Amino acid sequence: MKLTTPVALLALLVALFSAGAQAVGFQHVTAPDPDGAPLEVGIWYPSSALPAPVPMGRITQTVAVNGAIEGKALPLVVISHGTGGSFLGHYDTAIALAEAGYVVATVTHTGDNYADQSRSVFIMERPRHISRLIDYMLSDWAGRSQIDPARIGMFGFSAGGFTTLVSIGGVPDLTKVGPFCREHTTDFACQLVAKHPEASAAPSVSHDGSQDLRIKAAVVAAPALGFTFAPDGLKNVNIPIALWRAENDAVLPHPWYAEAVRLALPQAPEYHVVENAGHFDFLAPCSTALASVAPFICTSAPGFDRTAFHTSLNASVVVFFDRTLRH
């Protein structure tokens, strides 16, 4: 479907989305990873504590830091960011989900983040981070008793979309990357590989055990390396999927990424093509401070309103997880 968000539809979504909204608590913690460095984690959750503007780097979010968690048997959504990102990349989506009654945990992927991209080509390490994040939320986090372990979802963007697909049972064939890159030398993934000759040491197929059966539904936005799952690398994926593609994605262009995933999924996903959007429009709308230092990820096409899009995106994500995790 084409997502054009007419004014009337947008107003309806906002009204539905806001009806049960509540304040949001927030914690910034670290979670153990026995096979690597501790993981930086952001956690958003329902709270009745009074929120306040909290600057974090070049963004400001209105949350109640360390506010008491409200609710019982709350569903959990974990989020995986794209290459060079951080746990804050989708903070607006995290807040929207927390307002709707979800606990949301996001991770900064070790060696593939804004401060350190030394392991960005070792993409098969990322699913482990997600499993360790879920372990932490269910076993060590102070609010663990208020999470329903049977209702866990995942949201992933770009490399995080790839991470999501592997975490839910996808088996990529990374031997396809070399031949693909010989034909598409300007592709973002191919340029990344070219900068990292150590990529040849990366595993060519998924490790056994990458799938995390605790994840029951997933939102996948602009997935990286989608072509590595064709034709049957997603045959074991049997949970509900919402798949999003930016119509004018110049970073992961059509039809080798989201479209390849759509065709390889054994069951048709809920599919959204966002008209006039670019790759980075899935990131939270940029502050003036962030736009001044990172215009590449903050600039949208003329006529595209990223803030309005995120209002409808976040509402749609909430509706999807309400349908798939709260039944």
N, C-alpha and C positions, 0 to 999 in steps of 0.2 A: 504494500500500500504506500501511497505518497502521503507524507505528513505535512500538511500545509497550515494547520491550526487556524481556522477562521476565528474571528473575534468571538462569536457566540459560543463556539465549541471551547475556546480557551477559557471564557468566563465560567462555563459549566464545569470544566475540569478543576479550575481553581476553587469553585464553591464546594465541589465534592471533596476535593483534596484537603480543604481547610476545616471541614466540618468537625473532624475529631482531632484536630491538631492540638499538641500540648508542648510545654516547654521542653528543652533539650539539655541534658547533662553531657559533660565531655571530660574525658581523661586522656592524657598523653603518657604512655607507659612503654616499657620494653618487655618483650616476650622471649623466652629462651628458645634457641635452636641448637640442639645437641650437635648438629653437623656444621655449624657456622656461627657467625657473630650474632649476638642478641638482635632481635628484630624491633625496629621502631614501629609503634602501633598507636593509632588514634581510635578512640571508642566514643561513639555517640549513643545516647539512650534516652528513653522517656524519663522526665524528672519534673517534680513540682517546684524545684528550687528556682530562685529568681535569676534569670539570665542577665548577662552584661556583655558589652562588646569586648572581645579578647583579641588583641593583635597577635598574629603568629607569622613572623617573617613579613611577607608583602601582602598578606590577606588579613582581614578581620572578620571573625565570626561571632555571632551573638549566642552564647551558650552559658550554662552554669557549670563552671569548672569544679569537678569532684562533687557535684550535686547528688543527692540521694536518688537511687534508681526507683522508679515507680512501676508497678505491675508485676504479674506473675505469668509464667509459661510464655515468655516473650519470644517471638521468632528472631533468629539471628541472620544477618546478611553480612558477608565478608566481601571486600572490594580489592581488586588488583589493578594497579595503575599501569600506564604505558612506559615505554623505554624513557629513561631520564626523568621520570616523574617522582612523586612522593605520596605519602599517605594523605596529603591535603588536596590532591588533584581533583577529587570529586566530593569535596566537603559539602557542597550544597545538596547533592543527592543524599549524602549521609544524614544531613540535618532533616531533610524532607522525610526520609524513612523513619528517623527517630521520632519526629513529630507525629507520625502515623502509628507509633507503637512498636517499632522495631529496635533491637540492639544492632548497631552497625560497627564493624571492626575493619579498619583498613591498615595495610602494612606498607612500609617503605622497603622495597625489595633490595636485599643486600647485593651490592655490586652492580645494580642497575637502577640508579636514581640520579637526581639532579646534581649530587655532589660527587658521585663515584659511579662511573660506567665501566669499570675494569672487567666486569663479568657480564656485560649486556648481551654478548653472543651465546652465553651459556644459559639459554632460555629454559632448558629443562630443569634447572635448579628452582625455578619459581614455584611450581606446584608444591614442592616441599615446604616452602614458606607459608603457603596457604594452609596446609595441613597442620603445621606447627601453630599457626594463628588460631585455628579452630580448637586444637588441643588446649591452648592457653585459655581461651574464652570459656571452655567447658570445665576445665580442671583447676585453674589457678586464679582467674579473675575474681575480684571480690563480689561481683554480682552474678556469679555463675549459677546460683540456685534459682535465679529468676529467668533463666533461659530455658526454652524447650528444645532439647537436643534433637528432637525428631523433626524440627522445622527450621532448616538451615538453607539459605539461598546464597547465590554468589553473583556479583556484578564485575565485569572485566572490560577494560578498554584497551584496544590496540594490542601491545604485547600482553596486557592483562586479559584481553579477550582470548588470545592463544592459551594463556595460563588457565583460564576458565575451562576451555574446551578439553585440555589435558586432564584437569582436575575432575571432570565429570565423565571421563572414560574415553576421550579421544586419543588416538595413537597416530602421531604425525610421522611421516617418512621424510626425515631431514636430508636424505640423499638427493631429494628433488631440488634443494636450494641451489646447488652448484650449477646444474643445467639451466635452471630458471634465470639465474643471475648472469649467465653468459649471454642470454638474450635480452635481459632487462637491466643493463648496467647502471642506469640512473635511478632505479628503484631504491627507496629508502633502506629497506632491509639489505639489499645487495651492497649499497655503499657502506652500511654498518659492518657487514662481513668483511669487505675489502680493507677496512681500517683495522681489523683484528685478525691477523693471520693465525692466531691461536684457535680460531674457530674450527679449524680442521680437527682439533682434538675433541670437539663437542660430540656427544653421542648422536648417532644418526636416527635412532628410534626411541620411542618412549621407554622409560624404565618401568619394569613391573612394579606395581604398587603405587603408580602416580595417581590413579583414580581414588578419589575420596568419596566413599559411598554415603557419607553423611550429608552431602549436598543434594538437595531435592528439587531445585529449580534454579535457572540461571538466566541472566541478562548479558548478552554478548554484543559489544559495540565495536564496530570497525576492527575485527580481529586480524592480527598480524599472521603472516605465514599460512593463510587459509588454504592455499593451493597444496600444502603438504598433507592435508587430510583427504584429498581426493584420490581414488574414488570411494574407498570404503573405510577410511580411518576413523569415521564417526559412527560406525555401525553399532557400537555398543552403548551409544548415548541414548538413554531411554527416559530422560526427565524433561519436563516442559522447558522450552527455550524461547526467549524473546531476542530476536536478532535485529540489530540496527546497522544501517549503512548511511553514510553521508553521500549525497548525490554527486558532489564534486570533490571527492576525496582524491587529492593529488599525491598523498603520501602512500596510501595503500589502495591503488586504483582498481576500479571495476574492470574485469570480472574475476580477478585472481584471488580475492580475499574474502569479503563477506559473501559474495555470490558463490564462490567455491564451497564455502561452508554450508550455505543454504542447500545447495544441490547434494551435498554429501550426507546431510542429516537424514536419518531413516524416517523421521516424522516431520512434517512441515512445521517450521517454527512460526510464532507470531512475528511477522516481518514488517519492518518499517524502513522506508527510504526517505531521508529527510531532505526535502527540496532545497537546493541552493546552499546546502551546508558543506563545509570543508571538514577535514579530518579532526582538527583541534577544537571544533565547535562542541564536541562531547565533553571537553574540559569545562570546569566551572567558569562562569563569566569572570573576566580578569578585573582586578582593581587597577586604578590608575598607576599605582606604584609598580605592579607586576607588568603591566603593558609597557611601561617605560623601559624595562630591562629585557623583556621577552616578547617583542612585537610579533615574532614569527608564530607563536602559539596563541596570541591574543587577538590577531586581526581576522575579522570575518569578511566575507564577500559583501560588496555594496548591497544594501537592502535586506541583509540577513540580521535578525535581532537575536543574538545569542541568549540574552536574558529571557526574552519571551519563549524561546525554544526550550530553555531549561525548565521553565514553569510547566510546560506541557510534558517534557521528557520525564521530569521527576514525578509528576502526577501519574503518568503511564506506568512507570516503574513500580510505584506503590500499588496501583491497581493490579498489575501482573502478579506481584508477590502476594497480595491479598487473596487472589484467586487460586494460586498454586501452593501456598504455604498455610493459609488459614482455614482451608476447607475441613 
